[in-house]
Amino acid sequence: MTSQDEQFQAAAPDPAPSSADDGMTWWYRWLCRIAGVFGGLSCAFAGLWNCVTINPLNIAAGVWMMLNAFILFLFEAPFCCQFIEFANAVSARADKLRPWQKAAFYCGMAVFPVVLSLTLTTLFGNAIAFATGVLYGLSALGKKGDAISYARIHQQQKQMDEEKLTGALEGQA
C-alpha cells in the first residue's frame, strides 16, 4: 500500500455508531442533509451579496456567512468539497455528533451574522441554515410515543390522583 492509500483509508468515513441509534429515520436524515445543502447555498449567495458594500459590519457578516456555507457543505455534503483532502474525515467526525450538538452548532452559527449586522440579507440568508439546526433539534427530542402508552400513563396518573384524594379525605374525617 502506498502512503496515499493509507491516508485515504484513514480519512474514509467509518460507519458511525451514533447515526444508527440516534432515532432518525432515513427520510428525516435526508431531509436534514438537503436542508443543510440549501442552507449552505443560501448562506453563500447572501454572504457574497452582503460583501458588496462599504459597511465593515456587513462585510464581516458576509464573510461569516460564507464560512457558514463552507461548514454546512463540509458537514452535510462532503462530495461538494472533493478538492479538500480532509473533507471525508471531517464529515465522518460530524456524523458522529449527536443531533442536539449539530442543532446547537448550526443555530449558533446562523445567529451570529444576524447579530453582527441585522439586515434582510443576513436574515433571509441564514434562515435555512437556522432551519437545519431546528430540524436537528427536533430529531434530538425523539420519536413521538404511541397512543396506547399515553393512555396507560394517563390512567395510572388518574388512579394515583384518586388514591391521594381519598387518602386526604380519610385523613380529614
C-alpha positions in Angstrom: 0.0 0.0 0.0 1.2 3.5 -0.8 1.1 6.3 1.7 -1.6 8.0 -0.3 -3.8 4.8 0.0 -3.1 4.7 3.7 -4.2 8.3 4.1 -7.3 7.6 2.1 -8.1 4.6 4.3 -7.6 6.8 7.4 -9.8 9.5 6.1 -12.5 7.2 4.8 -15.7 7.5 6.9 -16.4 4.6 9.2 -20.0 3.7 9.8 -20.9 6.0 12.7 -22.4 4.2 15.6 -24.4 7.2 16.6 -26.1 7.6 13.2 -27.7 4.2 13.6 -29.1 4.7 17.1 -30.0 8.3 17.1 -33.6 7.6 16.3 -33.7 9.4 12.9 -35.5 7.7 10.0 -33.7 7.6 6.7 -36.0 10.1 5.1 -35.6 12.6 8.0 -31.9 12.2 7.8 -32.0 13.0 4.1 -34.3 16.0 4.8 -31.8 17.4 7.3 -29.0 16.9 4.7 -30.9 18.5 1.9 -31.9 21.4 4.2 -28.2 21.7 5.1 -27.2 21.9 1.4 -29.9 24.5 0.7 -28.8 26.4 3.8 -25.2 26.4 2.6 -26.3 27.7 -0.8 -28.4 30.5 0.7 -25.6 31.5 3.1 -23.1 31.5 0.2 -25.2 33.7 -2.1 -26.4 36.0 0.6 -22.9 36.3 2.1 -21.4 37.2 -1.3 -24.2 39.8 -1.8 -23.6 41.1 1.7 -19.9 41.6 1.0 -20.7 44.1 -1.9 -20.8 47.1 0.4 -18.6 49.6 2.2 -20.0 48.9 5.6 -17.4 46.9 7.5 -20.0 45.1 9.7 -21.9 43.9 6.6 -18.6 42.7 5.1 -17.8 40.8 8.3 -21.3 39.3 8.4 -20.9 38.3 4.7 -17.6 36.6 5.3 -19.0 34.8 8.3 -22.0 33.6 6.2 -19.7 32.3 3.5 -17.8 30.4 6.3 -21.1 29.0 7.4 -21.8 27.9 3.9 -18.4 26.1 3.7 -19.0 24.4 7.1 -22.5 23.3 6.0 -21.2 21.9 2.8 -18.4 20.1 4.6 -20.6 18.6 7.2 -23.7 17.7 5.2 -22.4 17.2 1.6 -18.7 16.3 1.6 -19.0 15.4 -2.1 -19.2 19.1 -2.8 -15.8 19.5 -1.3 -13.9 16.9 -3.2 -10.9 19.2 -3.7 -10.3 19.3 0.0 -8.2 16.4 1.3 -9.7 16.2 4.8 -13.4 16.6 3.8 -14.2 12.9 4.3 -12.6 12.8 7.7 -14.4 16.0 8.9 -17.7 14.7 7.6 -17.2 11.4 9.3 -16.5 13.2 12.6 -19.5 15.4 12.1 -21.7 12.3 11.5 -20.7 11.1 14.9 -22.1 14.2 16.6 -25.4 13.9 18.4 -28.4 15.7 16.8 -28.6 18.2 19.6 -24.9 19.1 19.2 -25.5 19.7 15.5 -28.6 21.8 16.3 -26.8 24.0 18.7 -23.8 24.4 16.4 -25.9 25.2 13.3 -28.3 27.6 15.1 -25.5 29.4 16.8 -23.5 29.6 13.6 -26.6 31.1 11.8 -27.5 33.7 14.6 -24.0 35.3 14.8 -24.1 37.1 11.4 -27.6 38.4 12.2 -26.4 39.8 15.5 -23.4 41.3 13.8 -25.4 43.0 11.0 -29.2 43.0 11.2 -30.3 43.3 7.5 -32.7 41.5 5.4 -29.9 39.8 3.5 -28.5 38.3 6.7 -31.9 37.3 7.9 -33.0 35.5 4.8 -29.6 34.1 4.0 -29.3 32.4 7.4 -32.9 31.3 7.7 -32.4 28.0 6.0 -29.2 27.3 7.9 -31.1 28.0 11.1 -34.0 25.8 10.0 -31.4 23.0 9.5 -30.4 23.4 13.1 -34.1 23.4 14.1 -34.6 20.1 12.2 -31.7 18.5 14.0 -33.1 19.9 17.3 -36.4 18.3 16.7 -34.8 15.0 15.9 -33.0 15.2 19.2 -36.3 15.4 21.0 -37.0 11.8 19.9 -39.9 9.9 18.4 -43.5 10.6 19.3 -45.0 7.9 21.6 -48.0 5.8 20.6 -51.5 6.5 21.9 -51.7 3.2 23.9 -48.7 4.1 26.1 -50.0 7.6 26.6 -53.4 6.3 27.6 -51.8 3.8 30.1 -49.7 6.6 31.7 -52.8 8.8 31.9 -54.8 6.1 33.5 -52.1 5.4 36.1 -51.8 9.1 36.9 -55.6 9.3 37.3 -55.6 6.3 39.7 -52.8 7.9 41.7 -54.6 11.2 41.9 -57.8 9.4 43.1 -55.9 7.5 45.7 -54.3 10.7 47.0 -57.6 12.4 47.1 -59.3 9.6 49.0 -56.4 9.3 51.4 -56.6 13.0 52.1 -60.3 12.9 52.7 -60.0 9.9 55.0 -57.3 11.7 57.0 -59.6 14.7 57.5 -62.5 12.7 58.7 
